[in-house]
Amino acid sequence: MQMPFCPKLWDRSPVPPANAIAVNGTVVVANTFGLSAPGKSTTLRLFSGTQIDHETGKGKLSPEAPLRGGKKSKHGKTSTTTYHVTFLVDADFGTPGAVSVRNGNRADQFFLRHVRLELAEDRSIHFECNSWVYPYKKTASDRLFFINSSYLPSKTPEALVLLRDEELRSLRGDGKGERKDWERIYDYDRYNDLGNPDNPEHVRPVVGGTRTHPYPRRCRTGRAISNTDGVTETRKHMINLDFYIPPDERFSPGKLAEVLKLGVQAVTHFVIPEARTLIHGNDFKSMEQLRKDLYSRPVQPAVDGEVMEKLKSSVPSHKTYKQVAKAVKEEHPAKFPIPQVIQQDPEAWRSDEEFAREMLAGLNPVAIKRLQTFPPVSSGGKKSSITAEHIKSQLGDVTIEMAMHQKRLYILDHHDYLMPYLRRINTLGVCIYASRTLLFLKADGTLKPVVIELSLPSDGEGDTELSRVFLPASHGTEGHLWQLSKAHVSVNDSGYHQLISHWLFTHAAVEPFIIATRRQLSAMHPIHKLLEPHFKDTMQINTLARSILLNAGGILERTMYPGKYAVEMSSAIYGDWRFTEQSLPNDLLKRGVASSSNEPGGLTLHIEDYPYAVDGLEVWHAIDGWVRSYCAHFYHGDKEVDGDAELQAWWHDVRTVGHGDRQGDQACWLALDTVDHLAQTLSTLIWIASALHAAVNFGQYAYAGFPPNRPTRCRRFVPLPGSPEMTQLEADPEKFFLEMVPDRFTATLGLALIEVLSNHTSDEVYLGQRATSTWTDDGQLLRLLDRFREDLRRVEKRVEERNKDQRLKNRRGPAKVPYTLLFPDVAGQEKGLTGKGIPNSVSI
């Protein structure tokens, strides 16, 4: 049996061969706060990529070479140190194909950016690393990095075949044991780390791996399972900022520092006792007070000793705590910025046109569907209480039959998935309906809401419902009721957006692909190199989300209406998820907002001024063109796809394990047996990780940064005629509205969260970009990437032109917020709270 790669089995003698030649190189390491730099005890060795050591079956191995010097440098905005290294190798050593690195530090890891070798005749070889290297005393093995060339498994140089295989086997591990920080092992696990069965208030179902609770898998951390139920993973702290993920998935030092600084406001809001927020009362007394308190007064940083002690107990690593403390110390009090939705017109958000426009160009433009049946019908066959009498007068000269035929009736449907949960959700101190909103496409291309149905389960058992229907009105009691009903719809949509459109369909859906890629595709595999930038930072963000947002008692449970049923409800929705439907064209077809056609792009949009779809299709076609040209460069026929052992193992991992709960649905997946199917699959994955995530994430603050526009929960139902609540509404509509939507504490906590989520960090790498130009040594691939960038620049130009076109009313709307969420930003200039730019990955 072949031993796994372990250089300690070879002679590490520094004695050079008699006919040695020198190979000089540079080693670049990121400077990391609180960690020791690598010293002379850190050594490197080269493996030949062309000459085999017949005793080992691997490439020839050079003697150790220590680091020399150590000069401060700068790579982009990252502070680095550049070292020199000289390897003495045989004259017939051949061309290096891999480098092994041994960290000689006693305790501290370092972040290795790259190694570069200078060869004869002005040739150079680059090893792109971007990884943490832990001390040999902890790992008992060296880190291995391959040259930046790409090889299909069948075309791997013979000297690298065993190294390639052993590296993959080491990354897969054996599925046993508790993970240590320095281990690089990728394995699957269920979401068994969200609850705590030893605390009755924090009992949550484990999702993933069962028919009742299907879910994508996460990366197994291997933490101890010591709770009384025997399946739930231990969490030492309610807010845990120190957790295991494989080192290659961790933030770079610069990104870590920036995220800590961004997150400190949200974290401190979370750990501050609620009483502190209640000093001024927990309800806003008026819209004027809400605006003044949120956007005019400084947000209290709360960095006193009490808060820092709470934070210290949540961060077991002293070095991590020091980083947080440093960020807090540098963070000055600041007010929340005024969100775009109220910058130009503070009242525009109330209008029906803006309410409807945000379904096409807001933060959740992926939920609206074309109405296929009137009246709407539940999945169980029960008809809606909406009738023709409710809407026929609002369609002008168009009958309902004509509107259906002309594809002019649409629905925002938050009914079927919510009804089974409403009885339980409404015991949590919230007042939530299941809603249906019907909209009519007007001649000017805008949507007009024509009716809202709000439903509750009846008081008895069974599936009977109590429904109320509300019609548009702008004055008097009917106008107030219409505003309240729109707010309840927005609450439904806010919950669906954050838990499903954002978390489940991007963050959670992508993680199994990352695990499968690391386990089954060598770093030298061309598909690994294609996907690499689209996985940056996702696993750490997801782990952070499980620790702070999704966990029992976490921020999402405290701010979103489903509360402790949030993840369970998302599991039920995942039961119908299909990967094949996640490509933008297939999603538009499924929702009925487009039809197949012979037009360029193959689709006709039924809402021509649908900013998300129009911009998105152009981005999709650019991605698809890049992916197809990339695949064609390596796969010259379908047999090469079908015969790629690593690729087939990757696809098997994704379908049967990572998304194994959906393997029984044959329509969920394409067979990976042709170049076309491979390109479709990869384009869909890249779309999800980049453009789809950008569309549903980076507009959050622009629209939900004003809580009345996108409330996350309701505390009161819509009053019934003749009730005391109706009297209160009629006496003071604004006060009733503010007492219905989230209170001051919940709104402030939610605001702090989405401000962090909506930020572009300074190390963001955007679609069409790579972190370095040395990611590949293949000139043809670099030219193909240049062509992809040019395609995206053309998209940018057309987005800007459409936003200036006054005829396209949905591009800006009454709130005058231009649609820029799918503006690619190939130049990478957008940082901060911009609402513009498509990062490569689900990175925040």
DRENLONU-120501 format. One record per residue (C-alpha): residue in one letter; x, y, z. Coordinates in steps of 0.1 Angstrom, whole numbers, plus 5000, padded with zeros to 4 digits. Example, Ala and Ser with C-alpha at 12.3 -4.5 7.8 and 13.67 -1.06 7.14 Angstrom:
a512349555078s513749895071
% end
This chain:
m500050005000q501350344990m502350555020p500750905021f503151195013c505451255043p508851405036k510151305070l510650955054w513351105032d516851215041r516651585050s520351625048p521351965035v524451825018p524151924981p524951684953a528451714938n527151854905a524652084921i523152384904a521452664923v517752754919n516953084934g513453184946t511353424966v508853334993v506153585002v504353565036a501553785048n502153985080t499753865106f498854055138g499853855169l501653575151s505353505148a506953535113p508653225098g512353215106k515453025095s513952705109t511352715081t512652515051l511452425016r512152134993l511352084956f509851794938s510851744902g507851744878t509851574850q512351334866i511351034888d513050894918h512550524910e512750424947t509750634956g507950654923k507651034928g509551324914k513151374925l513351554959s515851834966p517651884999e516152135024a516552505017p516152755046l514553095043r516953395042g516453755049g513053885054k512254225039k508954415044s506954445012k503554514999h501354294976g498254494967k497054635000t498454345020s501454395042t503954115035t507453995041t509553865012y512153605019h514853454997v515553084992t518252894972f517752524963l520852314953v519752034929d521251784906a521951904871d519451644858f516851744884g514451864857t511752114860p510252154895g506552054898a505852084935v507252244966s506952125002v507152375030r508052285066n507052555092g509852545119n508052775143r507252635177a503652745179d502552995153q501252935118f501953175089f499953265058l501953175027r501053374996h503353234970v506653084961r508453194929l511453024913e513853184888l515252934863a517752974835e516953154803d514653404819r512153134829s510253144861i507952904879h505053014902f503452824931e500253004941c499652914978n497353144997s497152915026w498052885063v501052665070y501152525106p504252425126y505652085118k505552005155k501752005152t501251855118a504151605116s504151665079d505051925053r502652135032l502652054995f501952304967f501852224930i502952434901n500352664885s499952434855s496652244849y496451874841l493651634836p494251324856s495151124825k497651384814t499451434847p503251414844e504351074857a506551234884l503551404900v500951124897l501550974932l501851314948r498551414932d496851104945e498351114980e497451474984l493751404976r493651104999s495051315028l492451585022r489651325024g490751185058d489150885074g486051055088k487150995124g488451195153e488151555166r489551815142k492552015152d493152365139w496052265117e494351965100r493451995063i490551745061y487351785042d484451565053y480651605053d478351655083r474751745090y473652065106n473951925141d475652235156l472752485158g470952375190n471752255225p469551975237d470752035273n469052365272p465252325267e465052675251h467652585225v466552245213r466552245175p466151955150v469251825132v468751895095g470251695068g470351315063t466651235069r463551245048t461751465073h464551725075p466651725042y469451975039p472752035021r475751915041r478352135058c481952065064r482551835094t484452005122g484851695143r484151875175a483051655204i479551525204s478951525242n475451645246t472751425260d471151345226g474351195213v474151365179t474451745186e477851895183t479152085213r479552455211k481452605240h480152955236m476853105224i478853345202n481853155189l484453335168d487053065172f486152745154y487652485132i487552505094p490252365071p493152625070d492752675032e489252805037r490153065063f490253445058s493553595049p494953815077g493754125060k490253995054l490053865090a490954205104e488454385082v485554155089l486254175126k486154555124l482954545103g481354285126v482254445159q479154675158a476854375152v478554165178t478454435205h474754505197f474154135202v475954095236i474654425251p471854355275e468554445260a467854675289r470454925276t468454965244l465255005264i466555315282h464755535257g461755305254n461555005230d459055155205f459755445181k457055705188s457055845153m458655805119e460556125126q461955985158l462955655140r464855855113k466456075139d467455795162l468855565136y470455805111s471256125130r472556015164p475755825168v475255445172q476655365207p479755155203a479355005237v482954915243d482954935280g484454675303e481254475307v480854425270m484454335264e484254075292k481353915274l483153925242k486253775258s484253475271s482953415235v486453415220p488453125235s491653215215h493453505232k495053605199t491653625183y490353835212k493254075208q492354125172v488754195181a489754425209k492154615186a489354655161v486854775187k489455025201e489855175166e486155185159h484755525165p481055605172a479155645139k475655685128f473955445104p474155575069i470855685053p469655395032q469055464995v465355394996i464755715016q467655935004q465856104975d462256084988p461555975024e457955885015a458355704982w458655364999r454955385008s453755394972d452255084955e454555134925e457655114947f456254814966a455854624934r459054754917e461154604945m459854254935l461654314902a464654524913g464954514950l466754274973n464653974966p463853984929v463753604926a460353524941i457753674918k455953434895r453553464866l449953364877q449153034859t445652974875f442953214887p442053214914p445353084929v445252724941s447352574969s449452264963g446752064981g444052194957k442352444980k441352764961s442253114973s439553334986i440453594960t437653634934a437153804901e435054074918h438154174938i440354264908k438254304876s437754674882q441454734885l442454594851g440954874830d439454744798v441254414802t439354114814i440953854837e440953604809m442753854786a445253944813m446053574818h446453514781q448553824776k450753714806r450054024826l449053884860y451753794885i451853664920l454153694950d453153374968h454153325004h451253095013d451852715009y455252685026l454152905055m450752755064p452052435081y454252655105l451952945113r450352795144r453752735159i455353055148n452553265162t453153125196l456453305197g455053645204v454753745167c451653795145i452353645110y450053565081a450653365050s450153595021r449353604984t449753934964l448453964928l449954214905f448954354871l451454444844k450454794832a451054934797d454055144809g455854824821t455354874858l453454644881k450354734900p449354544931v445654464928v444854254958i446454104989e445153795007l446353735043s445553385057l445753215091p445052855100s441652825117d441352775154g440352415150e442352125138g442852045101d443852265071t440952505071e441952865068l440753215078s441453455050r441053825046v441354015013f442554375010l442254604980p444354914971a443355234987s445055554995h442855735020g440955675052t440655355071e440855145039g444155315030h445555245065l444554875062w446154855028q449454985042l449354735070s448654445046k451554545024a453754555056h452654195064v453554085028s456954255032v457554065065n456853735046d459153835018s461953945042g461953605059y461953415026h464753645013q467153605042l466553235049i465853095015s466953324986h470053425005w471153165030l469752835016f470052894978t473553054978h475552995011a474252655020a473852524985v477452604975e479252455005p478952084994f480552184961i483552324979i483952015000a483651784970t486151994950r488751974978r488151604983q488051484947l489651744923s493451794926a494652154928m496152074894h492751984879p491552254854i488052254869h489552304904k491352604890l488252734873l486152714905e488852814930p487953194931h484253114934f484852944968k486953214984d485953265021t482553095017m483252815043q484453055069i481453285064n479052995066t480752865098l480453215113a476753225102r476052895120s477753035151i476153375153l473153405130l471453065125n472252915159a469552875186g469053215201g471153375174i470553695155l468253565128e466053395154r465853715173t465153935143m463253725117y459653615121p460153235119g462253245151k463352895163y461552735133a463652915107v466052645098e463352375100m461252565076s464152615052s464652235053a461052185041i461752415012y465052245003g463051924998d461852074964w465252234954r466752134921f470152224910t469152224873e466652504881q469152734896s470552864863l469053194855p467353094823n465752784839d464752984869l462953244848l461252964828k460152784860r458653104874g456853174842v458353514837a459953414805s459353174776s461752994753s462153164719n464353194689e465553534700p469253594709g469753424743g466853184737l464353364760t461653624758l460853804790h457153874797i458054174818e460454354795d461554604822y462654344848p466054484859y467254164877a466353944847v467654174820d470954244836g471253894849l470753734815e473653934801v475853834830w474753474827h475653464790a479053614797i479653344824d478453074802g480653184773w483753184795v482952844810r482352684776s485552814761y487452704792c485952354791a486652324754h490252414760f490752094781y488051854769h488051784732g485151544733d482451394755k484551084762e487151284779v484451424803d482951074809g486450924814d487851184838a488050984871e488451284894l485651474878q483251184880a484251124917w483551494923w480051474907h479251154927d480351324959v478051634952r475051434942t475151144967v476651304998g476951684997h473351714983g472551354990d469051435003r468151534967q469751234949g466351064945d465051334922q466451254887a465451604875c467651764901w470951684883l472351654848a474451344839l478051464837d478751274805t479151544779v481051874775d477752054772h476451914805l479651994822a479552354810q475852394820t476752254855l479752474860s478052794847t475152734871l477452684900i479453004892w476153194887i474953094922a478253184939s478753514921a475853694905l472853534923h474553604957a475353954947a471754014936v470253904969n472954024993f474454354985g471154544982q470054465017y470954785034a469755005005y466154875010a465954695044g468154965060f464955155065p463054905087p459455015079n460154935042r461254575049p460054485084t461254145096r458454055119c455054185130r453754225166r450154295157f447654155132v445554375109p442654495131l439154355125p436254585119g434654715151s437554595173p439354805199e442454765177m440554925147t439755225170q443455255178l444355245141e441855505132a443055735161d446755715152p447655515121e451455595124k451655485160f449755165152f452055085123l455155135145e453754925172m453154645146v456654635130p459854545149d460654735181r463754955186f466054675198t465154425170a465354695143t468754815155l470154465158g468854385123l470254705109a473654635123l473654295107i472654395072e475054685072v477854425077l476354185051s475954465025n479554575026h482154505000t485454435017s488654575004d490154244993e487054154972v487853984939y485154054914l483753844885g486253834857q489153904881r491753674896a493653754928t496853734908s497853714871t499953404880w497053174887t497952984855d500852954832d498652884802g498653194779q495553074761l493553074793l494653424801r493453534767l490053364773l489853544807d490553874790r487753804766f485453734795r486354064811e485554244779d482154084778l481554194813r482654554805r480054564777v477454454803e478554734825k478054984797r474554854789v473554864826e474555224828e472655304796r469455134808n469655314841k469655644822d466655544800q463655734814r461255494797l462455204819k460555304850n461554994870r465255084868r464855354894g461255374905p459655634928a462555594954k465055674926v467355394934p469155284902y469554914897t473254834900l473354504919l474354314888f476854574876p479954354874d482654614884v485454444865a487754714876g487154624912q486754984924e483654944945k484354904983g482054955012l478255005011t477855054974g475154824961k477354764931g479654494919i479654114916p482253934938n483453594926s482253414957v479853404986s482353585007i480153775032
% end
